[in-house]
């Protein structure tokens, strides 16, 4: 007999690999019986929603807020003509009134349409139609930053040919298509013929017919490791779904959307990792889940992408375990819309997703939190607190999800083959303590028009220069892709080992091939977290004797927000973490908490230096500012140099001085290296043994 778990595995596997055609959808969607509303709920399902609004406090509060907003929206005038788009919106310092206006009437139209469905008050419907008509009257739905002259020089992501020249539909057009489609579904009973045709006109002209049958001309159509692919297709799929009664032939667009989402989800790691980062994973799922729900409903559950194996197995593990991992253009804080996590937890019955929803996300605030309310899946805190995403070579070391006195270290290797949102940061780490990134990742800069071109690698945010890495004679990491140049395979590195226990976490990375190989011949980085708060980093660097080797560290901000462009950072401070150099160590202080950074070099010494990188985005209001960093600098005496960095909580300068004085790195035998430190908390010792390819931690606890 086939077990239920085995049967589910077969279903998940087949869902992941399945590609469908419009004929498949025609067999399961009875278009003739469709009656608006049907995208997210039907007339028969409304009583349950109304009961939820009445009886569930969270839904009741959301509805009260929507009614208050709806009262205002009824009196918001449509602007005729609408505000003009700023030609260079990412350069201009002016308020982008065109984008703000389009967002207001798009979001407002959906809220008003929902209020009409829940109250029956036709005033809401009439205003929703007025807003939606104004959206359709906009000359373009495409964002100005995505027009040919600006977007053409981009370095395209993985799986995208270099010769893309068609840019008539983008993620902003997808957002507007979803808004107009939703309004069409919800206010259909009050639409006149000309109003129906007006909204159909917008959806067909501004979205569907621009793309349908021409997918191969759009760069995002095959960019399956990029959030754009899922977002753009979801907009098309939802538009096609709402127009099925008038245009049943659009089943082909729905099938194409299913297939492309399937291919995109196939690029999620088996462990749930997403190379672009957590924020873009959340953005991708926020839009995709809307289409996934519509397709599941219309097909009677036959085509259910919630059962796609990569989505079903780890729907939000990346969001939970990746907290503090604000690498690349993404972020390390709490991420993910409440209603999306509700929906993913419900559809997958995933207890980790329910735990993330309960403990890290606040009250729901949107109408979709009424449609997809707080999950009833039992939340279970995972036994393991540290996370390893081998599919993308990220690791997050921690003792606890909630205790601020315990250190979290996030680190990554991976490949420099994401020119869209990736940075040249193979070997990077950050360290968070008491909610403060004492050692930080710069995160993303304010996007200017050049940030996605080759210029990306010259900015501190994208370049290896702005990361906590090793530099030999100043040599930087290189990208795997330049404009109109072939891909370079294998540019980057891997996490070779990850070990976790209740007392200690250990990561071993090899970022060697992220560099050209002229100056840095080999580099292995070990990071050990002795829980709850002691961190050591061992860098094993190969170079020619006499080379200058630098281990760079960026002290962090008191919050994850960077200073505004043009604002000078104070000397010795990075907006919350004060740094002061003493003999043999650096004191990092934030509020009442102190961390000593102690560099050691085997058979040599390290000078502690300060440096700064100029930062000038190409924007109208930018001014030169400086990003400050610390560095442990030494000169290679042989072909292999061992640099150790201790990061220890200390009570004061006396404690830090004693720690620095008693810290040692010694070669106790030809094949063993011992690192030790003694301070007020006791004596700590780490033993590394030399294996074929380099040093490996041996006294794991």
N, C-alpha and C positions, 0 to 999 in steps of 0.2 A: 504494500500500500504506500502511495506517495504521501509523505508528511506535509502538513500545511506549510511549514517553513520551506521545505524543498519546492513545493508548488509555487510559493511566492517567489523564490529565487528564479524559477523558470520564467515566471511572468515578468520579473524585473529585467532579466537578461534579454528577453524577446522585445520588451518595450524599448530598451536602450538601442537595439539594433534595427528596429522596425522603421521602414520608410513607407509612406502611404501615398496614394493617388486620390484624386477627387472622386473616382468611382467608389473607393472604399468609404469615403464620407457619405456619399449619396445613398449607400446601402443602410446607413444607420441614422442619418438625420432626416426626419420627416419634415421637409421644408413647408409643405402645404399646411401643416398643423401648427406651425409656429405663430404665436400671437405675442406682440410686444406688450409688456416687457418680457424678455426671455434671456438676456445676456447673463445677469447675475441672480435674478429671481423672477418668478412668475406671479401672476395675479393670485394664484392659489397659495403661494408661499408668503404673501404679504401679512396675513394675520399673525403668523409666528414672529415676524420681524416687529410688528407693532406691539405684540405682547412683550417682546424683549425690551423695547424702548420703555414700556410701562413698568416692567418689573425688575430689570437689571440696572442697578445704580450707575454703572459706567456708561451704558448705552443711553440712559436717561440724561446724564450730564452732557454727553456728546450732542444729543438731539437738542437740548436747550441751547447749547452754543450755536448749532446750525440755524436754529430759528432766529436767534439774535443776529447772526450774520446775514441770514436771508432777508430780514427786515431792512438792513442797510443796502443789500444788493438790489432790492427792488427799486431803489432810488438812485443807483449809480448810472449816470448817463453814458450812452455809447458815444464815443468820440468820432466825429466825422468831419474831416478825415482823421484817421488814426495817427498817433505819433510816428514820425519818420524813423526808420532804422538808422542808427549811426553806422556809417560805412566801415569805420575801424573801431568797433566797440571795445575790443580788448586793448586798444591803445588809448582811447579817449578817457578823460577823467570825468566827463559829464555823466549824469545819471542816465541809464539806458531806459528811457521812458517807453520805447516801443516794446521791449521785452517784458517790462514790468506790466504794461497794459495788457499785452497778450496773455500773460500768466493770470492776471486778475480776472479777465472775462472768461478764460477757459476754465479755471477752477471754480469761478462763480457760477458758470452755467451748469456744471455738474451738481454743485450743491443745491441750486434752485430746482433742478430737475428731480433730485432725490426728495426734496421737500414737497414737491407736487405729488410724487408717488405716495408719500407717507401721510399727507394731509388732504389731498384732493383739491387743494386751493389752486385754481387755474391761473392766478396771478403769478405764481412761481413759474409755471410752465411758460407763460407768455414772455416773461423776462428771460428765461433760459433760452427760448427761441431767438429773442433779440440778440443776446450775447453770441449764440452759436452762429447766427447769420453774419454778425460782425467778424467772427473768426474766419468764416468762409470768404468774406470780402477782402481779407488781407491779401495783398499782392503775393506775398510769399509766406510759407510756413517754415522755410529753412532759415536757420540762424545765420546772421551776417558773417560770423567767424567761419562758417562752413561753405562759403561761396568760393568759386574757382580760384580767384586771385590770391586768396588767403590760405585755403586748405591744400591747394595743389602741391606745394613743396613738401608736404608731410612725408615722413618716412613711414611707409605702410607696415602694419603689423604682420604677424605670421600668417601665411597662406593667402596673401593678397598680392596679385601681380603689380608690378611697378607702374604700369601705364594707365592707371585709373584717371578718368577725366570727367566723369558725370557725377554731379553733386546736387541734384535737384530734390533729394529727400534725405532727411537726417533725423537725429534723435528728438529734436524739437518738433519737427513735422509729425513724428510718431506720437508725441505727447498731445498735440492738437487733434490728431486723428482719433485718438482714444477718447478725448473729451467730447468731440462732436458725435462720435459713435454712441457713447453712453447717453448723451442727451437725446439723440434720435430714438434710442430704445425706450427711454423713460417718458418722453413727452409725446410719443407717437400719437396717442389718442386725440390730441388737440391740434396737430399739425394740419394746415391747409395743404392743398396739392402743391402750390408754388413753394411753400415752406419745406415740404418734403423734398422737392426737387432741388431747392437751394442747398440743403444740407447734403443731399446725394452729390450734387455738383462739387461741393467742397471736398468730400471724401474721395470722389473718383478723380477729380482733376489735380488736387494737391497731394494725393497719396497714391491710390491704387494704380491708376493707369500710368503713372510715372515710372512704376517699378514692375508691375505685372508682366511677366514674359521677358523682362530685360534685366533679370537679376545679375547676370554676369558682368554688367557694366558698373555696378555699384561696389565700391571697395569693401563696405561693411558686410556684403552678402556672404562672403566666405571667410570673414575674420572671426573664426570660431573661438579664439582665445581673447576676444575683445567684447566688452559689454554692449557695444553698438549693435552687433549682429542680432542679439536676442531682443533688444529694445526696438530697433527699427522693424524687425519682422513682427513683433507682437502688435505694434501699431497697425500694420497692414492686416494682420489676421483678425483683429477686433473690428476694424472697418469692414472687412469682407463679411464677418459674421452678422453684423447689424443690418447689412443690405441683402441678406440671402433671399428674403421674400421677393424683392424686385429683381435680383440678379443671382439666380441659383448657380450660374456658371462660375461665380467667385469661390466655389468650393475648392477650386485649384489653388487659390491664394491661401486658404485655410490649411490645405494639405502641405503647401510649401512652407508655411510658418511652422507647422508641426515638425516637419523634417529638419528645418534649419535650427529650431530650438533643440531638437534631439542631438544634432551634431555639435552644437555649442555646449550643451550639458555633458556631452562626451569628453570635453576638454577639462571638466572638473576632475580633480584627482580622486582616486579611489578612497582617499582619506578626507575628502571634502575641500582640499586646498584649491585656491583660484589665484593664478599667477598675478593678475592685476592688483590684487589686494582686497581687503575686506569691504571697504566702502563701495567699490565697483561691483563686488559680488552682490552686496545688498541692493544696489541700484538695478542691476540686471534682474534679480529675482523679484524686486518690487513691481516691475513692469511685466515680466514673463508670467508671473503667477496669475495675473488677470486673464491672460489668454488661456493659460492652462486650465483655469476653472471654467471658462466659457466652453472650450472644446470638450472637456469632460462632461459638462452638463448636456450639451447639444448631441453628443454621441452616445448618451446613456451610459457613460463610463467605459465605453469600448476603447477610446483613445485617451489615455490618462497619463500625462507626463509627470504627474506626482509619483508614478511608479517607475520612472526612469531610474535606473540603478544608482547612478551617482547622486541624484537628488534625494532619493528615498533613503539611502544608507546614512548620509551625514548632512542633513539639510541645513543645520546652522552650527556645526562643530567649528567651522572656521571663524565664525563670528564670536563664539564663546572662548575657545582656546587662544584665539589670536588677539585678545585684549592686550593692549600695550604694543602690539606689533604694527606701528604706524610707518610701514615701509613704503617706498615708492610714492606715487601720487595719492595714496589712500590714507586711511587714518587708523589709529589704534584705540580710539575710544569706543563707547557703546555705539553699535551700528545696527541697522536693520529696522524697518518700519514695523510697528507693533502688529498691525493687521496681517502683514505677510508672515511674521513668525507664528501668529495664531494659526493661520491657514496651513503653513507647512507642518506645524506640530500636529494639527488635527488630521491632515491627510496621510502623514507618515506614521502617526502614533509614536513619535519619537520623544522619549522622556527627557533627553538632553535638551532638545529644543524647548520643551515645556519648562525646564529649569531655567534656561536662559531668559525666556519670556517672563517668568515670575520674578526672578531675582535682579535682572538688569534693565528691563524695559519698564517705563512708567505707565501711566494711564493712557489708554487709547484716546485719540483726539479726532479721528477722521470718520466720515460716514462708512468707510469700509470696516472700521472697527465695530460698527453695528451689524454689518452684513456678515463679517467673519469675527465674531466676538472672542474674548479671552478663552484660550484652549481649556478643555476639560481633561486633557491627558495628564496623568499623574507626573509631576516633576520629580526627577531623581538627579541629585548632584553626582557627577561622575567621581569615581574613586580616584582616578588619576587627575591631578591638577595641571600637570605640564602637558604640552601638546607638541606633537611632531608631525609635520606635513611633508613626508618624504617626496611626494609628487612634485612639490615646488621647492623643496630644500629649505623649509623654514622650521624653526624650533622655538618654543616658548617655555622657559624654565621658571617654575614658581612652586611655592609651598602651599598657597591658599588663594582662593578666588577673592577673598574679602578682607583679609588681615593686612592693613596698610603698612604694618611694621615689617612685613616680609618683603624681600626683594623679588622683583620679576625681571628676568633678563630675556629679551627677545633677540633672536639672531637669525641670519639667513645666509645661504650661499646662493645656489641657483645659477641660471644662465642669463647673460646680458642680451637676451633675444626678444625683449619686449620694448620696441621703440615707441610704443604708444603711451604707456604709463610707467614703465620700468625705469630704474636708475642704474648707474654703473656702481653697484654697491655689494658685490659678491664678497662675503666675509664680514658684513656689517652687523653691529649689535647695538642695542640700547638697554639702559638700566633704569628701572622705575622703582622708587622707594617713597612711601608715604604720599603716593599719588603724584610725585614729581619726577619727571625724566631727568635724573642727575646726569646721565649720559644719554644724549638724545639723537634721534634722526631728525634731519631738518624738515622732513615732510615735503609737501609740494609748495611751489611758489605760486603767486598770483599768475594765472595764465595770461601770457601775452601772445601776440600773433605768431611768434617764432618758436614757442616752447615745444611744439611737436615736430619741428624741422630738425635738421642736424645741429642747429644752435642749442638744442636741448642739452647736448653733451658738454657745452661750454659754461652752462649755468652751474653754480655750486650745488643746487638741488639735484640735478641730474648727473653731474660729473662725480667721479670717485673722489675728487678733491674735497667735497663737502660731506664726507662720510668717515666713520670711525674705522679706518683701514690702515694697512701697511703700505709705505712708499719707499722704494729703493731708488736713490738718486732722482727722486721726484717723478718716477714713472707712474703714469695713470693707467686705469683700466680702459678697455676698448669696447665699443658696441659690436654686436654681431651683424648689424644692418645699417647701411647708409643709403641715401637716396640713389636709386637707379644702379645700385651695386649689388652683386650677388651676396647671398647669405654666407656668413662664416660659421660653420658648424663647430659646436663644442666650446664656444667662448663663454667661460664662466667656471663654475665648480660645483662640488656636491658636499652635502653633509655625509661624512663617512661613517659616523657612529653617533647614536643617541641612546643614553641610558638614563632612567629615572627611578628614584626610590623615595621613600618618605624623608630620607636624610640628605640626599645629594642627587643633583642632576649633572649630566656631562654631555657635551657636544664636541665633536671633532669635525672640522671643516677643511677642505682643500680648495682654496680659491685661485690656485696657480694660473690656470688657463684663462682667467679673466684679464690677464695682462699680456702685452706683446711678447714678453720673454727676453727682452734685451738686457734689462737690469735685474728684475726680480726673476730668479730662476725657479724657485719653488717656495711655497708658503703653506704651512699647515697651522691652523688656529684651533687650540683647545680652550673651551670655556667650561669652568666648573662652578656650580652654585652649591655651596655648603649651606643647607637650609638652617635658619630662615634668611640670612642676610649677608653671607660672606662670599665674595666672587673672586675667582682668579682667572686670568687669561694668559695662556702660554702661546706665544708666537714663535714658530720655528721657521726661520727665513734663510733661504739660500741665495747667495750673490757672490760677486767677486770680492776678494779682500780689499779693504779700503773704501768700499761703498758706504754712502750715508744712508742709514736706515731710520725711518721715522714711523712711530706708532701714534696715530692721531686720535684725539678725543674731543668731542663737542659737548661741553657742559650744557645742561638743558634749561628749559623755561619752567616757570612755576605752573604754567598751563601749556596745553599743546598748541596754542595759537602763537604764530610768529608775530613779531612786531610789524606795524604797518610800514609799507615801503617808504623810504626816506627818513625813517626814524633811526638815529644813531644809538647803538647799544653802548651802555656805560662800560668804561674800562674795568676789567676784572669781574664783570657781571654779565650774565645772560638772562636778564629779565626775571630773576627769581633765584637762580643758583649762583651764589657768590663763589668765586674761585680765588684762592690765595696760594702762591707758591712759597714753599719753605725748602729748607735744605733736605733733599731726598724724598719729598712728597708734596702733594697738592691737597689743600683742604677745600672740599666742596661743601657749601652750606646752603640750606634752604629752611627758613623758619628756625626751628630749634634743632634740626637734624643735621648731623655732620657725617661726611663720608671722606675717608682718606684714600687718595689715589697714589699708590706707591709703585714706581717702576723699578725693575731690577733687570740686569743683564748678566748672563753667565760669563765669568772671566773678563768682565769689562764694566763700564759704568754708563749711565744714561744721563744726559742733560735734559732738564725740563724746560721747554721753551713755550712761548706764546706766539700764536700766529693769527692772521686774519685774512679773510677772503672778501674781495669787493663784490657787492651785489647791486646790480642796476637792471631791473627788468625794463623792457622796451615799452614803457607806458608814458602817457603824457605827464603824469604827476610824480613820476619816480625821481628819487634823488639817490645819490651814492650812499650806501650804508655798508657796514662791515659785519661780517659774521666771524666771531672770534672762536678760537679753538686752542687746545693745549696739545703738546706733543712731547713724547719721550724720544730723544734723538741719540743715536749711537753710531759708531763707525765699526764696520765689520772687520774683525781681526782674522777671520778665516772664512771658508766658504759657507759655513753655517753659523747663524747667530740666533741665540735664544733670548727673547725679551719676555719678561714676566710682568704683568700688571696686577697688583692686588687692589681690590676695592672693598674697604672694610668700614663698617660703622664704628665711629669713635665718639667719645664723650667730649673731648676738648683737645687743645693743641698738645698737651702733655701726653695724653693717650696716643695721639697720632704720631708724635715724635718717638715714643717707645716702640710703637708698631714698626715704624720705618727703620729704627735702629736694629731691631731684632729680626727683620725680614731677611731671608737668605734664599739664594738659589745655588745649589751645589751639584756637581757631578760626582755622585758617591761611588760610581763604578763606571767602566767604559760604556755600559749600556743602561745606566740609571741616572735620572736627574731627580733631585729632591728639592721641593719648595717648602719653606716653613716660615711661620711667623708666630710670635708670642706677644700677647697684649693682655689687657684687663680681662678679656673673656676667656683666656686660656691659651694653650698651645695648639696650633693647627699645622698639619703636615700633609703634603701631597706627593706621591711617588709616581713618576713617569718612567716607563721602560721603553728603550729604543727597539723597535721592531724593524722589519725590512724597509718600510717606507717612511718611518719617522717615529716620534714619541707618542705613546698612548698611556692614558691614566691607568694605573694598576691598583691603587689602594681605594677602590670604589667602596662607598659605604652604603 
